[in-house]
Amino acid sequence: MLAKTKTAVPGPVKTDLLSGPLSGRLLSLDFMRGFIMVLLALESTGLYEHLFDATKGRFLNGFFRQFFHHPWNGLRFWDLIQPGFMFMAGVAMAYSLHKQQQQGLAWSRSFQKIVKRCAWLFFWGVLDYAVRPAGLSFELWDVLTQLAFTTLVAFLIFRWPARAQVLFCVFLLVFTEGLYRLTRVPGFDQPFTDQHNFGNYMDLVLMNKINRDGWVAINCIPTAVHTIAGALVGKLFLGGAKNKVRTMLFWAGVCLAGGYLLDIFQVTPIIKRIATSSFTLASLGWCLAALAFCYWWIDLRRHRRHLKFWTIVGMNSLFIYLFFEIVGARWFNGFVGAVTNGLMQLLAVPRTAMLILTSLCIFALEWGLCYFLYRKKIFFRL
C-alpha cells in the first residue's frame, strides 16, 4: 500500500513530473486528478460554506452555490466532482493494466491485484463512515465503496471490444431505470421521489437505514459507466489513435445531449443523489469535455506552467482523501482552528474573515503535507 516511486500514473516514465516526455504519462490526467482533490480538500475545510454565507445577497452568492450538491432535480458544478473522480480512476486503471500487460503479467494475476485493490477501497470507504459519536455504523454511501464496485466491473470487461463495452454501459443504465420504474415495493414505488424510491428500499435491505439526504448505495450500478468510460478513454490514448480530442468531444456531445434531453422532455430527471441515467450521461459528457480540453491544452499545446501545485496533491489522492475525511474531520480541522481562531481573535479579525482564513490555513497545511511526501517520493497506493 505504501510505495516509493516517481510516477503518479502507472507508466514507463523515468523523468521529472513536468519536464519529461509525454510517452507513458498523461499530464492532463495528473492535473485533473489533482484539481479534483484540491477542490475536495477545500470543501472539507468548510471554505465553501463560509464563502457562501459571506456573499448572501450578492452576485457571487450564486457562484458559490455551485459548490454544493443540488437538493434534487438539477445539476450543479459540485455534482460533477464524484463522476470526475470515478472517471479519472478508470483512465488511470487503463494505464496500469497496459503496464502490466507489457510486463507479461497474466490476467489471473491482474485480477488478484484488482480484487485486492477493490477490497481495500471498500474497507476504507466503510471505515470513513463507521466511527460516529454514538458508536459504530455500517454505511455504503462513501465514494470509495462505490469505486470498489465500479473498478471491478470496469476491469472485468476491460478486454471487451469498445462497442461491446458501450452496449454494456447502455445495459447498466436501462437496468437501473427498470429497477426504479418497474419494482413495486409498498412505500418505495415512486421512481424519482426522495425517500420513496427503490434505492431507498435497497438501503433498508443492505444497511437497515435510509440516508436522510437521499443518497443511495446502488448508485454504484449506473456510475460504473463513469469508470468504464474512463478506461475506454485510457485505451484511446494508449492505442495511438488520431483525433483523440475530436473523438472525446463527439462522445461528450452525445452524452450531454442524451442526458439533458431526457431531463428536458421529462423522461428521466437529472438527479445526482440517485444517479439517474440522465444524470450519469450528462455528468459523463462534462467529464469527457473537461479531459478533452485539458489534454489539448496541457499534452498537445504543452502548457505546463503552474501544474505542480495541483499534481502534487493528485499524486497522493488516496492519502489526502482519507486524511481530510477521517483525521481532518475528527481532529485536525478543530485543532488548527483553535490555534488560528484564537490568534485572530487577539487581533480583532472579523468573524467571517477569521473563518475563511482558518479554512485556508488548514488547506495550506494539508497541501504542505502532500508536498513533503512528494519530496520524499512517498506515495500511498492500493
N, C-alpha and C positions, 0 to 999 in steps of 0.2 A: 504493500500500500504506500510505502514511502520510497521514493526513488530519487537518485541524484542523476540528473540528465540536463542536456542543454536545449531540448526541444519542447515546445508547447503542444504541437500537433504531431502525432507519430509520423515519422518520415525520415529518410536518409539524409538529414541535413547536419552538417558539422560546422556551420558558420554562425556568426552572431545573429541575434534576433532580427535586426533590421538591415544589416549590411550584406547578407549573403545572397546567393542565387535563389530564384523562385522555385526551382525544381524541388519537389518533395515537401514544400511548405506553402501554405496559403495564408499570407499575411492578413488578408481581409477576414479570414476566419478567426485568427488571433485577435484582431481588433474587435470584431462583433461580439465575440465571447467576452472579452474584457469590458466592452461597453455595457453589455447586459449585467455583468457582475457589479460594475461600478454603480449602476442605477439601483440594483437591489441592495447594495451596501448602504447607499444614501437613504433609501427607503427605510432600512432597519434602524437608522438613527433618529427617525421621526422628522427629518428635514422637510419633506413634502407637506406634512400636516402643519408645521409651523409656518411655512410659506403660504399655504392656502389660507390659514387663519389671518395672517398678516395682510393679505390683499383682499379681504372681503369688501365688496362694494366697489372694487376697482377693476380695470380692464384685465390685469394679469391674473385675476382670480379664475377666469375661465381657462387660462393656460394651465395653471397648476391643478385644476380639476382633472386634467388629462392624466395625472399621476395617481389616480385612484380607479379601481375597477368600477365599471358601470354597474349600477344596482341590479339591472336585469336585462331588458331588451335594448341592446345598443352596443357600440364598440368605441372604446377609448384607447389611447396610446398604451396605457398600462396593461390592457388586456392582451397586448401582443408580446409581453415580456416572457411569459411561460412558453408560449408556442415557439418563440425565438430560441429559448434555452434548449428545448427539445429538438428543434430543427438543427441547431449547431451541433448537438450531440450526435445526430445522425451523420452529418458531414464528417465529423472527426472519426466516427466509427469506420467509415469507408476508408479513410486514410490508414487507420490502424489495421484493418483486415487486409488492405493492399500490402502493407509492410509484412504482415505475417505470411501472406502468400509468396512474397519474394524470398522470404527466409525458408520456404519449403515446409511450413507448419501445416500439418494435416487438419482437415475440417473438424475432426473429433477433438483435437487439442484446442482449436479456436473456440469450439463450443464449450469446452470446460472452462476456458478463460472468461467467456462472456457470461456463463451461468454464475461463476464466482463474482464477477463484477455486479451483476444484477442482484445477487443475494446481499452484497454489501450495500448497494443503493437502497434496497428495501429495508435493511436493518437501520441505516442512518435516517431514512425517511420516517420510520416508525418511532425511532428514538427522539427525533426532533419534537414530536407531539406527545411523547409518552409521559414526561415528567411535568406534573402540574401541582400547584399548591395543595389541591385536595387529594393528591395521590397519583398513582399511575393510570395512564389512559392508553387505549389501543385505537389508533385512528389511521386512516389510509388516504388522507387528503393532501399530504405533502407532495411537492413536485418530484422528490427523489423516489418515492414509492411508485408514482405514475411512470417515471422514467425507467424504472426497473422493468416494468411490463413492456413499454414501447420499445426499449432497446432489444429485448429478447425477441419480440415479434419481427423487428427490422432485421435482426441477424438471421433468423430462420428463413427469410425469403430473400436474403441479400443476393444469392446467386441466380435467382429467377431472372428471366428477361425483363427489361424495363416495362414493356407493355403489360406483362403479367402482374408486375408489382402495382402499376397504376390501376389495373382492374381490381386487384385485391384491396386497394385503398377505397375504391368506389364501393366494394362489398362492405367494408367496415362502416362506411357512412350510412349505407342503406340498412345494414343490420341494426345500427344504433337507432335509426329512425323507426324501424319496426318495433324495437323494444319499447320505445316511448309511446308509439301510437297504437300498437295492437294489443299490448298487455292490459288486462282489465282487473287489476288488483283493487279491491274496495278501498277508497280513500287515497289511492295513488294512481288514478286513471285519467288525470289531466296532464297531457304530454308536456306542456310548456308552462306550467304553473308552479311557482315556488312552494316547496314543502308538500306538494301533492303529485309528484311525478314518479316515474318508475325508478329513476336514480335515487330518490329519497327512500323508496321502498328497499332497494338493494343495500343501502347503508344500514337500514334496520336489520337486515339479514346478516350482513357482514360484521357490523360493529355494535348493533343494538342501540343506535343513536342516529339522529339526523342533524346535519350541520345547520345551525340557525341562519347562516349567511347564504345557504343554497348550494354550496359545493357538494359534489358527489364523487364517489370513488370510481365509478365506471366511466368517468371521463377518460380513463386510460385507453378505452377501446377506440373512440374516434380520434383522440390525439396521437395514437400510434401513427396516424397518417403524417404528422409533422416529422417524426423521426425517420419513417420510411422515405419521405420526400427528401430529407436531408441526406440520407445515404445515397439516394439516386443522384443528387447534385454532386456529392463527393465522387461518385463513379464518373460523372460527366467531366469533372476536372481531371481526374486521373486517366481518362480514356483518350485525352488529347484531341477531343472533337473541336472543330472550328465553331465560331459564332456562339460561344458559351453564353455571353451576355444576352444575345438575341433569344436563345433558347429559354433561358430563365425568365426573361421578360414576357415571352409568349405564354408560358405556363402561369406566370404571375397574373397576367391579364385574364386567362381562363378562370383561375381560381377566384380572383376578385369579382369578376362578372357573375360567376355562379353563386358565390356567397351572398353578394348584395342583392341580386335579382330574387333569390329565394326569400330574402327578408322583405324586399320592397313589395313583392306580389303576395306577401303573407302566406307563403307556402310553409316555410320554416323560419322562425325568428332567429336573429343573431343573439345568442345568449352564451356568454363566456362561462358562466357558473355551472352549466350542464353540458358545455361543449357540443352544441347542436352542429349539425352538418354544415349549416350556413356559416356559423362562426368558424368552424375548422377550415373551410375553404377560404373565407375572407382573410383570416389571420395567416394562413399559409401563403396566400398571394402577397401580403405585405412582407413576409419573411423572404420570399423569393426576390421581390423587388429590391429589398434592402441589401441582400447579399450581392445581387447583380450590380447595384450601384457601387458598393464597397469594393467588389472585385475589379470593376472598371477603373475606379479612382486610385486604388492602392496597388493592385497587382499589375494592371495594364498600363496605367498612366504613371505608376511608380511614385505616387505622392506618399512619402513615408514619414514626413515630419510630425512630431508630437504623437506618434503611435505608442511610444513606450509607456506613457502614463497609463494607458488602457490595457496593453498586453501584459504588463507585469501582474495585474490583478487576474486577468483571464488565464494565465499560466498556472495559477493555483486556485482555480474556480471552486473545486470541491472544498478545499480548506477554508477559504474565506466565507463560503456559503454556510458551512457548519459553524464557523466561528461566530458570525453575527447572528445566526439563528439560535444557537444554543448558549454560547458563552456571552455574547453581546446582550441578548435579550434578558438573560437571567442574572448577569452580574456586571459585565464590563461597561455597558452604557450608563448604568446607575452610578458606578464608581467614578468614571470620568466626569459625569455630570455633577456629582457632588463637589468635585475639585474645581471645575471651571465655573460652575454657577456661583460657588462660594467666593471665588476670586473676583468675579464680575460684579457681584453684589456689593463688595467693598468699594468698587469703582463707580457704583450707582449706574450701571448699564441698564437701559430699559429692558423689561422682561422679554419682549418679543425678540429683540436683538440678541439677548443672552441665550435664548433657546436655540436660535439659528446658529450662533457661533459655537455653542456646545455640540450641536449635531455635526458641524464641520470639523471640530476637534476630534470627535470620535472617529469620523471617517478618515481623517488625516493619520491617526494612529493605526487604523486598520490597513490603510494603504502602505504605511511605513513598514508594517509587519510583513506584507507581501513583498515589498522591496528588499527587506532583509533576507527573506527566503530566496528570492531571485538571485541576490548577490552570492548567497551560499550555495546556489544551484540545488536547492531542496524543493522538490515538487511532490505534493501529495496526490496519489492516483490510486485507482482501484484496478 
